[in-house]
Amino acid sequence: MDGHDVFSVSTLHALYYTQYIIAILITLLNIIYNIYPIMLQQYNRLRMVQMRKKQNMRS
């Protein structure tokens, strides 16, 4: 079970027991938890695109 599953199960559990504030808090924490990896992946993808363009220009 990875982090995404834990957040999903926790949110569903909170919603089942009508703990809406807790469900919203867990969802917000999930978003914050995942922002850095998403941004890092986008940054690395852009770097790879630039590197490929440079390689294509050389050949």
NORFENLIN-V42832 format. One record per backbone hydrogen bond with DSSP energy under -1.0 kcal/mol. NH is the residue of the N-H (numbers start at 1). CO is the residue of the C=O. Records with the same first field share a line. If there is no record, write none. Layout:
NH=CO + CO
//
This chain:
6=2
7=3
8=4
9=5
10=6
11=7
12=8
13=9
14=10
15=11
16=12
17=13
18=15
19=14
20=18
23=19
24=20
25=21
26=22
27=23
28=24
29=25
30=26
31=27
32=28
33=29
34=30
35=31
38=34
39=35
40=36
41=37
42=38
43=39
44=40
45=41
46=42
47=43
48=44
49=45
50=46
51=47
52=48
53=49
54=50
55=51
56=52
57=53
58=54
59=55
//
